[in-house]
Amino acid sequence: MTQRKHHSGVETVINVGTGYFIAMILNLYFLPFFVEDIQAQVFSTAVIIGLVYTGTSMVRSYIFRRAFTHLTEGEKCEKV
């Protein structure tokens, strides 16, 4: 069961677009807690921030992947 190119493109645009806005929200509300550590270039703070952004991205990508898989499987069932 393969996904059509159009669906892959739409999924990518939605995933990256929402990722941009989620990152902006994190920048506004999460990063201010770490201003002093960022200025002091504390390595552990950089690791924590990287893990938060990576984890958020992985959860977002998983949700969209499952949603688009569900949508494309639903279309295949309707065509049969």
ZAKE-625025 format. One record per atom (N, C-alpha, C): residue in three letters; x, y, z. Coordinates in steps of 0.001 Angstrom, whole numbers, plus 524288, in hexadecimal, padded with zeros to 5 digits. Layout:
N
REC  ALA  X  Y  Z
...
//
This chain:
80
REC  MET  80347  7FB67  80000
REC  MET  80000  80000  80000
REC  MET  80374  804D8  80000
REC  THR  80383  80782  7FBA9
REC  THR  806C8  80C22  7FB39
REC  THR  8037B  8110D  7FB63
REC  GLN  805F3  81527  7FD03
REC  GLN  80358  81A2D  7FD4D
REC  GLN  8044E  81D1C  7F833
REC  ARG  8005A  81FB2  7F647
REC  ARG  800FA  822AB  7F178
REC  ARG  80482  82760  7F26A
REC  LYS  8071E  82915  7EE3F
REC  LYS  80ABF  82D7D  7EEAD
REC  LYS  80806  8325D  7F0B7
REC  HIS  80345  83338  7EEFF
REC  HIS  8004E  837CD  7F0BC
REC  HIS  7FF84  837A1  7F6A6
REC  HIS  7FDF9  83319  7F8A6
REC  HIS  7FD26  83292  7FE4B
REC  HIS  80237  83358  8014E
REC  SER  8067C  8314C  7FF34
REC  SER  80B94  83201  801C3
REC  SER  80D06  837C4  801F9
REC  GLY  80C06  83A86  7FDBD
REC  GLY  80D28  8401E  7FD9F
REC  GLY  809E5  84330  80173
REC  VAL  804D2  84206  801A0
REC  VAL  80150  844B0  80543
REC  VAL  802F4  8438C  80ADE
REC  GLU  8041D  83EA8  80BFF
REC  GLU  805CE  83D2A  81141
REC  GLU  80AC0  84021  812CC
REC  THR  80E7A  8407F  80F3D
REC  THR  81360  8432B  81061
REC  THR  8127E  848F3  81171
REC  VAL  80F5A  84B7D  80E2A
REC  VAL  80E4B  85112  80EE3
REC  VAL  80B8D  85207  81414
REC  ILE  807B0  84ED7  8155D
REC  ILE  804DC  84F83  81A4C
REC  ILE  80879  84E79  81EEA
REC  ASN  80B90  84A5E  81EA2
REC  ASN  80F16  848FB  822E9
REC  ASN  81325  84D43  823D4
REC  VAL  815AA  84F0E  81FB5
REC  VAL  819AE  85314  82048
REC  VAL  81736  85852  821D6
REC  GLY  812C5  85990  81F8B
REC  GLY  81024  85E79  820D9
REC  GLY  80E84  85EB9  82685
REC  THR  80C20  85A98  82873
REC  THR  80A9C  85A8F  82DF9
REC  THR  80F73  85A6C  83172
REC  GLY  81392  857DD  82FA8
REC  GLY  81872  857C4  832A1
REC  GLY  81AA4  85D3D  83359
REC  TYR  81A46  8605E  82F51
REC  TYR  81C18  865C8  82FA9
REC  TYR  81921  868C0  833E8
REC  PHE  813F3  86845  833E8
REC  PHE  810D3  86B23  837BE
REC  PHE  81185  868FE  83D42
REC  ILE  8121C  863F2  83DC3
REC  ILE  8131E  861A7  842EC
REC  ILE  8186C  86385  844F1
REC  ALA  81C4D  863BD  84185
REC  ALA  8217C  865AD  8431A
REC  ALA  82129  86B69  844C6
REC  MET  81E0B  86E87  8420B
REC  MET  81D69  87401  8439A
REC  MET  81B0C  87462  84909
REC  ILE  81726  87128  84A16
REC  ILE  814B0  8712C  84F41
REC  ILE  81894  86F79  8536D
REC  LEU  81B9C  86B6A  8524D
REC  LEU  81FA4  869C0  855F9
REC  LEU  823A2  86E14  856D5
REC  ASN  8251D  870C4  8529F
REC  ASN  828DF  8750F  85322
REC  ASN  826CB  8795D  856B0
REC  LEU  821CE  87A75  85642
REC  LEU  81F8B  87EB0  85959
REC  LEU  81E9A  87D2F  85F10
REC  TYR  81D05  8785A  8600F
REC  TYR  81B54  876EA  8654F
REC  TYR  81EFE  87330  86830
REC  PHE  82266  87071  8656D
REC  PHE  825E2  86CA4  867DE
REC  PHE  82B69  86ED0  8688F
REC  LEU  82D81  8713E  86481
REC  LEU  832DC  87333  864B9
REC  LEU  833D9  87767  868DA
REC  PRO  83016  87ACD  86A09
REC  PRO  83123  87ECB  86E0C
REC  PRO  832C8  87C8D  87362
REC  PHE  8314F  877BC  87483
REC  PHE  832EC  87553  87972
REC  PHE  838C7  8743C  87999
REC  PHE  83B4A  87446  87515
REC  PHE  840C3  872BD  874B2
REC  PHE  8445A  87729  872D7
REC  VAL  8428F  87BFE  87314
REC  VAL  84586  8805B  870E2
REC  VAL  84B09  880AC  8732E
REC  GLU  84B73  8807E  87856
REC  GLU  85097  88104  87AD5
REC  GLU  85436  87C81  87946
REC  ASP  8521A  877B4  8793A
REC  ASP  85549  8732E  877CF
REC  ASP  856D9  87350  8720A
REC  ILE  85372  87559  86EB6
REC  ILE  854C4  875CE  8692A
REC  ILE  8592D  879C8  86882
REC  GLN  858C2  87E2F  86B37
REC  GLN  85CD8  8822B  86ADF
REC  GLN  8620C  8801F  86CF7
REC  ALA  861CF  87CD0  870FD
REC  ALA  8668F  87A9A  87340
REC  ALA  86869  875C7  8703F
REC  GLN  86599  87441  86C4A
REC  GLN  866DB  86FBB  868FD
REC  GLN  86782  86ABA  86C34
REC  VAL  863AA  869B1  86F8D
REC  VAL  863B8  864F8  872C5
REC  VAL  86242  86054  86F50
REC  PHE  865B4  85C7D  86F0C
REC  PHE  864F6  85803  86B99
REC  PHE  8600E  854EC  86CF8
REC  SER  85F27  853FC  871FF
REC  SER  85A93  850E0  8738B
REC  SER  8557F  8538C  871F4
REC  THR  85576  858AF  87209
REC  THR  850D2  85B90  87050
REC  THR  84FF9  85AC4  86A76
REC  ALA  8542D  85ADD  86778
REC  ALA  853C2  859F3  861D8
REC  ALA  8519B  8547E  860C3
REC  VAL  85346  850A4  863D1
REC  VAL  85153  84B4B  86332
REC  VAL  84B87  84B06  8647F
REC  ILE  849F9  84D79  868C6
REC  ILE  8446F  84D6E  86A5D
REC  ILE  8410D  84FFF  86631
REC  ILE  842A2  8548B  8645A
REC  ILE  83FA1  8574F  86056
REC  ILE  83F57  8540B  85B5C
REC  GLY  843AF  851B9  859D3
REC  GLY  843B9  84E5A  85530
REC  GLY  8401A  849B5  855C7
REC  LEU  84008  84750  85A67
REC  LEU  83C92  842DA  85B5C
REC  LEU  836D3  84470  85B2C
REC  VAL  83592  84901  85D4D
REC  VAL  83023  84ADE  85D2E
REC  VAL  82E58  84BC9  85792
REC  TYR  83195  84E6B  8547B
REC  TYR  83029  84F6E  84F08
REC  TYR  82FEA  84A57  84BD9
REC  THR  833A5  846E4  84CB7
REC  THR  833A7  841E7  849E6
REC  THR  82EF4  83E9A  84B6D
REC  GLY  82DD7  83E41  85077
REC  GLY  82955  83B3D  85245
REC  GLY  8243D  83D5D  8502C
REC  THR  823B8  84281  85038
REC  THR  81F09  84500  84E12
REC  THR  81E79  843C0  84846
REC  SER  822C6  84400  8457A
REC  SER  822B4  842D9  83FE3
REC  SER  82149  83D2C  83ED6
REC  MET  82360  8399D  841F2
REC  MET  82236  83413  84130
REC  MET  81C72  832E9  84234
REC  VAL  81A49  83528  84652
REC  VAL  814B8  83453  84783
REC  VAL  81153  83692  8432C
REC  ARG  81298  83B54  84173
REC  ARG  80F97  83DCF  83D3B
REC  ARG  80FD9  83A8E  83840
REC  SER  8147D  838D4  836CF
REC  SER  81523  835BA  83211
REC  SER  81231  8308E  8326D
REC  TYR  81262  82E19  836F9
REC  TYR  80F97  82925  837B5
REC  TYR  809B2  829F1  83717
REC  ILE  807AD  82E0B  8396C
REC  ILE  80207  82F1C  83914
REC  ILE  80064  82FF5  8336C
REC  PHE  80355  83327  8308F
REC  PHE  801F1  8341E  82B17
REC  PHE  8029E  82F36  827BF
REC  ARG  806AE  82C23  828C0
REC  ARG  80795  82754  825C3
REC  ARG  802FD  823A2  82681
REC  ARG  8014C  822EA  82B66
REC  ARG  7FCE1  81F6F  82C7C
REC  ARG  7F7DC  8218D  82A09
REC  ALA  7F70D  826A9  82A5E
REC  ALA  7F24E  82904  8282C
REC  ALA  7F228  82855  82242
REC  PHE  7F676  82951  81F94
REC  PHE  7F684  828CF  819EA
REC  PHE  7F650  82311  81840
REC  THR  7F896  81F9E  81B48
REC  THR  7F81B  81A08  81A1C
REC  THR  7F266  81866  81A7C
REC  HIS  7EFCA  81A38  81E8D
REC  HIS  7EA3A  81904  81F41
REC  HIS  7E709  81B32  81AB1
REC  LEU  7E832  81FFB  81916
REC  LEU  7E547  8225A  814C1
REC  LEU  7E625  81F6C  80FAB
REC  THR  7EB03  81DF9  80E82
REC  THR  7EC0C  81B58  8098E
REC  THR  7E9EB  815CB  80993
REC  GLU  7E9E6  81330  80E02
REC  GLU  7E79A  80DFA  80E4D
REC  GLU  7E1B5  80E48  80DA2
REC  GLY  7DF59  81271  80FB3
REC  GLY  7D9B5  81341  80F12
REC  GLY  7D838  81417  80966
REC  GLU  7DB75  816E7  8067C
REC  GLU  7DA6C  817D7  800EC
REC  GLU  7DAC4  812C9  7FDE0
REC  LYS  7DE71  80F66  7FF3F
REC  LYS  7DF16  80A73  7FC78
REC  LYS  7DA64  806EE  7FD5B
REC  CYS  7D845  80713  80216
REC  CYS  7D3B2  803E0  8033E
REC  CYS  7CEF0  805B5  8002C
REC  GLU  7CE6C  80AE9  7FF77
REC  GLU  7C9FD  80D08  7FC94
REC  GLU  7CA3B  80BA6  7F6CC
REC  LYS  7CEF3  80B2E  7F499
REC  LYS  7CF99  80A17  7EF13
REC  LYS  7CE93  80466  7EDC8
REC  VAL  7CEFE  800FA  7F19B
REC  VAL  7CE67  7FB56  7F091
REC  VAL  7C8D1  7F9F0  7EFCA
//
